[in-house]
Amino acid sequence: MNDHADPTGPTAEAETHALTPYLVVADARRAIEFYVETFGAVRHGEPIVMDDGRVGHAEVAIGDSVLMMAEEFPEIDHVAVTSGGPAVRVEVADVDDAVAKATALGAEVFGDIGDDGYGRSGRIRDPFGQRWLVQQASRRSSAGRS
């Protein structure tokens, strides 16, 4: 069982919100496994696989939110980011543990993990090019509730 599952794992209330990240990744199956192992994500249904084998849509739940993703479809300008691009903020129960798991699975760490005015945080780029701001869950957040 994933160490993050209890404090940060999705509940029955996991849902899409007014803003829901929709990532483009080169390998959605590997990305799903990475997010499960690193952030305690839980698969939301089965991926939709196109006739050519590419994942056209997949969802995982992290905390009370849904993260959507698909593989690249360059024919409709749906391509994965290779550098730069927006970062997604994710709350976890233990920043150090999540970053350690992420790096063991191929993520890069940018800067130091540390404490600031917002709490403990670190920055990573996952093996699929996505940048993440990994922050300790506050007691007021859905991930920090007991």
Contacts in CASP RR format, 6 or more apart in sequence:
PFRMAT RR
TARGET T0000
AUTHOR 0000-0000-0000
METHOD contacts of the structure
MODEL  1
MNDHADPTGPTAEAETHALTPYLVVADARRAIEFYVETFGAVRHGEPIVM
DDGRVGHAEVAIGDSVLMMAEEFPEIDHVAVTSGGPAVRVEVADVDDAVA
KATALGAEVFGDIGDDGYGRSGRIRDPFGQRWLVQQASRRSSAGRS
2 36 0 8 1.000
2 37 0 8 1.000
2 40 0 8 1.000
3 94 0 8 1.000
3 97 0 8 1.000
4 38 0 8 1.000
4 39 0 8 1.000
4 40 0 8 1.000
4 92 0 8 1.000
4 93 0 8 1.000
4 94 0 8 1.000
4 97 0 8 1.000
4 98 0 8 1.000
5 40 0 8 1.000
5 42 0 8 1.000
6 93 0 8 1.000
7 93 0 8 1.000
7 137 0 8 1.000
7 143 0 8 1.000
7 144 0 8 1.000
7 146 0 8 1.000
8 39 0 8 1.000
8 40 0 8 1.000
8 62 0 8 1.000
8 63 0 8 1.000
8 91 0 8 1.000
8 92 0 8 1.000
8 93 0 8 1.000
8 137 0 8 1.000
8 143 0 8 1.000
8 144 0 8 1.000
9 40 0 8 1.000
9 41 0 8 1.000
9 42 0 8 1.000
9 61 0 8 1.000
9 62 0 8 1.000
9 63 0 8 1.000
9 143 0 8 1.000
10 41 0 8 1.000
10 42 0 8 1.000
10 44 0 8 1.000
10 61 0 8 1.000
10 62 0 8 1.000
10 63 0 8 1.000
10 64 0 8 1.000
10 65 0 8 1.000
11 63 0 8 1.000
11 64 0 8 1.000
11 142 0 8 1.000
13 64 0 8 1.000
13 142 0 8 1.000
14 42 0 8 1.000
14 44 0 8 1.000
14 61 0 8 1.000
14 62 0 8 1.000
14 63 0 8 1.000
14 64 0 8 1.000
14 65 0 8 1.000
14 66 0 8 1.000
15 64 0 8 1.000
15 65 0 8 1.000
15 66 0 8 1.000
16 65 0 8 1.000
16 66 0 8 1.000
16 68 0 8 1.000
17 65 0 8 1.000
20 65 0 8 1.000
20 66 0 8 1.000
20 67 0 8 1.000
20 68 0 8 1.000
21 67 0 8 1.000
21 68 0 8 1.000
21 88 0 8 1.000
22 68 0 8 1.000
22 69 0 8 1.000
22 70 0 8 1.000
23 31 0 8 1.000
23 67 0 8 1.000
23 68 0 8 1.000
23 69 0 8 1.000
23 70 0 8 1.000
23 80 0 8 1.000
23 88 0 8 1.000
23 128 0 8 1.000
23 130 0 8 1.000
24 69 0 8 1.000
24 70 0 8 1.000
24 71 0 8 1.000
24 72 0 8 1.000
24 78 0 8 1.000
24 79 0 8 1.000
24 80 0 8 1.000
24 81 0 8 1.000
25 31 0 8 1.000
25 69 0 8 1.000
25 70 0 8 1.000
25 71 0 8 1.000
25 72 0 8 1.000
25 80 0 8 1.000
25 128 0 8 1.000
25 129 0 8 1.000
25 130 0 8 1.000
26 71 0 8 1.000
26 72 0 8 1.000
26 80 0 8 1.000
26 128 0 8 1.000
27 71 0 8 1.000
27 128 0 8 1.000
28 47 0 8 1.000
28 55 0 8 1.000
28 56 0 8 1.000
28 58 0 8 1.000
28 69 0 8 1.000
28 70 0 8 1.000
28 71 0 8 1.000
29 47 0 8 1.000
29 55 0 8 1.000
30 127 0 8 1.000
30 128 0 8 1.000
31 69 0 8 1.000
31 126 0 8 1.000
31 128 0 8 1.000
32 41 0 8 1.000
32 43 0 8 1.000
32 47 0 8 1.000
32 58 0 8 1.000
32 60 0 8 1.000
32 69 0 8 1.000
34 102 0 8 1.000
34 105 0 8 1.000
34 107 0 8 1.000
34 126 0 8 1.000
34 127 0 8 1.000
34 128 0 8 1.000
35 41 0 8 1.000
35 60 0 8 1.000
35 62 0 8 1.000
35 67 0 8 1.000
36 42 0 8 1.000
36 43 0 8 1.000
36 60 0 8 1.000
37 101 0 8 1.000
37 105 0 8 1.000
38 98 0 8 1.000
38 101 0 8 1.000
38 102 0 8 1.000
38 105 0 8 1.000
38 107 0 8 1.000
38 126 0 8 1.000
39 62 0 8 1.000
39 90 0 8 1.000
39 92 0 8 1.000
39 98 0 8 1.000
40 62 0 8 1.000
41 60 0 8 1.000
41 61 0 8 1.000
41 62 0 8 1.000
41 67 0 8 1.000
42 60 0 8 1.000
42 61 0 8 1.000
42 62 0 8 1.000
43 58 0 8 1.000
43 59 0 8 1.000
43 60 0 8 1.000
44 59 0 8 1.000
44 60 0 8 1.000
44 61 0 8 1.000
44 66 0 8 1.000
45 59 0 8 1.000
47 55 0 8 1.000
47 56 0 8 1.000
47 57 0 8 1.000
47 58 0 8 1.000
48 55 0 8 1.000
48 56 0 8 1.000
48 57 0 8 1.000
48 58 0 8 1.000
49 55 0 8 1.000
49 56 0 8 1.000
50 56 0 8 1.000
54 70 0 8 1.000
54 71 0 8 1.000
54 72 0 8 1.000
54 73 0 8 1.000
55 69 0 8 1.000
55 70 0 8 1.000
55 71 0 8 1.000
56 70 0 8 1.000
56 71 0 8 1.000
56 73 0 8 1.000
57 68 0 8 1.000
57 69 0 8 1.000
57 70 0 8 1.000
58 68 0 8 1.000
58 69 0 8 1.000
58 70 0 8 1.000
59 66 0 8 1.000
59 67 0 8 1.000
59 68 0 8 1.000
59 69 0 8 1.000
60 66 0 8 1.000
60 67 0 8 1.000
60 69 0 8 1.000
61 67 0 8 1.000
62 90 0 8 1.000
63 91 0 8 1.000
63 142 0 8 1.000
63 143 0 8 1.000
64 142 0 8 1.000
65 142 0 8 1.000
67 88 0 8 1.000
70 78 0 8 1.000
72 78 0 8 1.000
72 79 0 8 1.000
72 80 0 8 1.000
73 79 0 8 1.000
80 128 0 8 1.000
80 129 0 8 1.000
81 129 0 8 1.000
81 130 0 8 1.000
82 129 0 8 1.000
83 129 0 8 1.000
84 131 0 8 1.000
85 131 0 8 1.000
86 131 0 8 1.000
87 123 0 8 1.000
87 131 0 8 1.000
87 132 0 8 1.000
87 133 0 8 1.000
88 130 0 8 1.000
88 131 0 8 1.000
88 132 0 8 1.000
88 133 0 8 1.000
89 132 0 8 1.000
89 133 0 8 1.000
89 135 0 8 1.000
90 132 0 8 1.000
90 133 0 8 1.000
90 134 0 8 1.000
90 135 0 8 1.000
91 135 0 8 1.000
91 136 0 8 1.000
91 137 0 8 1.000
91 138 0 8 1.000
91 141 0 8 1.000
91 142 0 8 1.000
91 143 0 8 1.000
91 144 0 8 1.000
92 98 0 8 1.000
92 134 0 8 1.000
92 135 0 8 1.000
92 136 0 8 1.000
92 137 0 8 1.000
92 143 0 8 1.000
93 136 0 8 1.000
93 137 0 8 1.000
93 143 0 8 1.000
93 144 0 8 1.000
94 136 0 8 1.000
95 113 0 8 1.000
95 114 0 8 1.000
95 120 0 8 1.000
95 121 0 8 1.000
95 122 0 8 1.000
95 134 0 8 1.000
95 135 0 8 1.000
95 136 0 8 1.000
96 113 0 8 1.000
96 120 0 8 1.000
98 134 0 8 1.000
99 107 0 8 1.000
99 109 0 8 1.000
99 113 0 8 1.000
99 122 0 8 1.000
99 124 0 8 1.000
99 134 0 8 1.000
102 109 0 8 1.000
102 124 0 8 1.000
102 126 0 8 1.000
102 132 0 8 1.000
102 134 0 8 1.000
103 109 0 8 1.000
103 124 0 8 1.000
105 127 0 8 1.000
106 126 0 8 1.000
106 127 0 8 1.000
107 124 0 8 1.000
107 125 0 8 1.000
107 126 0 8 1.000
107 127 0 8 1.000
108 124 0 8 1.000
108 125 0 8 1.000
109 122 0 8 1.000
109 123 0 8 1.000
109 124 0 8 1.000
110 122 0 8 1.000
110 123 0 8 1.000
110 124 0 8 1.000
110 125 0 8 1.000
110 131 0 8 1.000
111 122 0 8 1.000
111 123 0 8 1.000
112 122 0 8 1.000
113 120 0 8 1.000
113 121 0 8 1.000
113 122 0 8 1.000
114 120 0 8 1.000
114 121 0 8 1.000
114 122 0 8 1.000
118 135 0 8 1.000
119 135 0 8 1.000
119 136 0 8 1.000
119 138 0 8 1.000
120 135 0 8 1.000
120 136 0 8 1.000
121 133 0 8 1.000
121 134 0 8 1.000
121 135 0 8 1.000
121 136 0 8 1.000
122 133 0 8 1.000
122 134 0 8 1.000
122 135 0 8 1.000
123 131 0 8 1.000
123 132 0 8 1.000
123 133 0 8 1.000
123 134 0 8 1.000
124 131 0 8 1.000
124 132 0 8 1.000
124 134 0 8 1.000
125 131 0 8 1.000
125 132 0 8 1.000
126 132 0 8 1.000
137 143 0 8 1.000
137 144 0 8 1.000
138 144 0 8 1.000
139 145 0 8 1.000
END
